[in-house]
Amino acid sequence: MQKLQEYLDAHKVCEIHPSDIAKLLKKLDDDDFVHALKLVPKNLLGDVALALPDRYFDDIVENLSVDELSHAVAELESDDQADFMHELEEHNQNIASEVFKTLNEEDKQEITKLHTYNEDEAGAYMQLEIFTADKNEIVHGVIKRFGELRKSKTIQNIQNLFIIEDDRTLRFTVGLDDLLIFDFDKTLLENILQSKDSFEPKKAQDTEDIKDVVHYFEEYDLSVMPIVNEYGILLGRITSDDVYDIINEHATEQMYNLAGVDDDAEDDDGILKAGKKRASWLGLNLFTAIVASLIIGLFADTLQSMVALAVLMPIVASMGGNAGTQSLTVVVRQLALGDISQGDAMRIIKKEVSISLMNGVLFAIIMGIVAALWFDMKMLGVVIALSMVINLFAAGFFGAAIPLFLKRMDIDPAIGSTVILTTVTDVVGFFSFLALATWILL
């Protein structure tokens, strides 16, 4: 808490960044956190709350009055206001309702508007604070108006001027650096028509999938993108800082899904909730393990007659599982980045199968020699070598095919892929190894 006080004393309010305060707050225990929260400047409370992990939000709400929460919301930009109120509604619907009543009408309308969108739609992430000008405005007047708005802090973090028609249809997007080299005595439209540069806007619809919007930012190296409705009417903008947050959220979600855990449950402090989510996947894993064990049970007589098979059997399944996980991870990530088109399925499968087969042959030769020398049985080396080639072929094929199939079915490719793949590689590995051993060695 002392470090926070020292930090606040050493900086002017205008120089303080909410993320720096959040870092200091995360280092405190529960009692110090509550006391330190009172030191945070009121105009930064909302930003600090959103910068902290979700588990801190309950403590913040419980230790702030309705008036303090209302002030924190009022200081935020529209998209952050909507996020804050959404978190507040999940924490306590009654408090959220009280806070909402105290807000001014403009904030209420903006929050309500943003909450009408689904969480996967671009409109849910847009800021409604935008700098616009009519195409027939004189440049000098536009720059003067921008300066006045900026001084009054009515608009912040502005990189582009959006030029609109009388009905607010978006026509052009002009960077502020380009605006400064325009002829100040001419209209915006005159300057644009005389320029050799293109000011056609890269835009997205409010109902468009936010993942597609993220790809636009990556593809065109954008810092901001205007959001329009189906008629081309300008509604708001999405900025690069929001896109970074979305990318991090999606990356975290995919990592959790591949591991069979729920990202919402893991962000919650509740042990029971997270435990239940994990237990459901562990239960499925148990079922698939039983299936693999049943395959082994079919060859009980073979295993009893040759102990070496029991020693070598896990190697086949392990190599297949690891090779499959490599293919699965690569394909899931490429799908998330949009690097795989609809016609790319066969190319990806062929590539992953080829890589797995190449490695399968290499390690089959190595393991075949090791097994033959270890147990002084040449044919045992042949058995494990053939089994490894078969299992790594299956690993490459299913490691690529499973996420591609799930994507085709509009299911997140990361969900359940690992469990399905592990089952396949275990079953194919155990069955091929023991079946070949029964056929060749006995």
Buried (B, 14 or more C-beta within 10 A) or exposed (E): BEEBEEBBEEEEEEEBEBEBBBBBBEEBEEEBBBEBBEBBBEBBBBBBBBBBEBEBBBBBBEEBEBEBBBBBBBBBBBBBBBBBBBBBBEBBEEBBEBBBEBBEEEBBEBBEBBEEBEEEBBBBBBBBBBBBBBBEBBBEEBBEEBEEBEEEEEBEEBBBBBBBBEEBEBBBBBBEEBBEEBEBEBBBBBBBEEEEEEBEBEBBBBBBBBBEBBBBBEEEEBEBBBBBBEEBBBBBBBBBEBBEEBBEEBEEBBEBBBEBBBBEBBBBEEEEBBEEBBEEBEEBBEEBEEEBEEBBEEBEEBBEEBEBBEEBBEBBBBBBBEBBBBBBBBBBBBBBEEEBEEEBBEEBBEBBBEBBBEBBBEBBBEBBEBBBEBBEBEEBBBBBBBBBBBBBBBBBBBBBBBBBBBBEEEEBBBBBBBBBBBBBBBBBBBBBBBBBBBEEBE
